[in-house]
């Protein structure tokens, strides 16, 4: 019998009348049953968070920092347990850049959040008077997380909210709720009741995500997911004037200059494009390569990629796993099937068993081909040849998204000059997607609103109050 997992509301296990199944993408087996919440259950979670806010918001900076350190230690003690849950419900390998790597990121981001603070600033102190600026917590924060990095992204949402004195109601993706349910259960062993609460739903009974973004007692929504859903969140949040942080889709471009050593950059290109089976917002989704090195780069990337093992994520030797769910598998297959009619398949291209889809590299495409123009969010990388760098920059910028980008070159200054012209929130030189907890991260254009990480990300969980004296 599959294990029934419980929500946590007000520091206690919380059962629902209905459940839904969570399956393993590698095997199709049911790995657990998650509670299927109603709007009444959401109201209970919000009320619990509101009650906890009355006291948690008044705790000292030092006490909240210490609490996060305790949370970090608790999650570290259970890191392997959580990693195995992630692999079972999401499909990514335990090793490589997989579930254990994800849990390492949880520790790093939680520890960094604990170390930050937003002290009062004196804006003026002269004969005309003194002006002080304070940052105050908002209230209840609603977190809506995706299925690609379920515990890590929950950490990005939750830890700065708690650090700044807010309380949280989190709703994980219905594809990957189990690891978040367990994470919140563990956090409640060391935090005051109601500081963090979790509701799970597959939205077949009621639209819980929509109810969160419209809820009058939730002061902020932080959302990571698709552009289409993010737009709905923004619209339904308008009536209550919620604060918003929206990290949405990316169709990141990489630009390879003609001075590179193809063999030397192959590993970096692989991880830039195929990290988490390409199921990462800031993964490299399209690659523009100068004609002088095009053949060499294609060959080197194919040679590196074809040796990466792809098996069940619970196998200790796995480095790549399946696509995380049928919905995403079908999208990747549609885009690859379309690309095969025009481009040249250098590697992969045909689905494997179940949800396994081999790493696919397709050459000979142009900017208007769907595999290039759309965000595939999967293990399929189009490579586009260019002659003139101005054309490459224009093609890279010809997207409604603007999350990340990269430039690959031995000439760092030249690469930085090109990077400055790319229309995206982050640009990496000779790597792609290497985010850090101390560096603000966010998109431009339709890739999002607001930033996460660093002091700038922490500020997004506060309101400003100035006092004149």
ABEGO torsion letter per residue (X at the ends): XBBBBBBBBGGBBBBBABBBBBBBAAAGBBAEBBBBBBAAAAAAAAAAAAAAAAAAAABBAAAAAAAAAAAAAAAAAAAAAAAAAAAAAAGBBABEBBAAAAAAAAAAAAAAAAABBBBBBBABBBAAEBBBBBBBBAEBBBBBBBAABAAAAAAAAAAAAAAAGBBBBBBBBAABAAAAAAAAAAAAAABBBGABBBBBBAGAABBAAAAAAABAABABBBBBEBAAAAAAAAAAAAAAGBBBBBBBBBBBBBBBBAABBAAAAAAAAAAAAABGGGBBAABBABBBBBAAAAAAAAAAAAAAAAABBBBBAABAABABBBBABAAAAAAAAAAAAAAAAABBBABEGBBBBEABBBBBBBBGBBAABAAAABBAGBBBBBBBBBABAAAAAAAAABBABBABBBBBBABAAAAAAAAAABBBABBBBGBBGBBBAABBBBBBEAAEBEBBEEAAAAAAABBBBBBBX
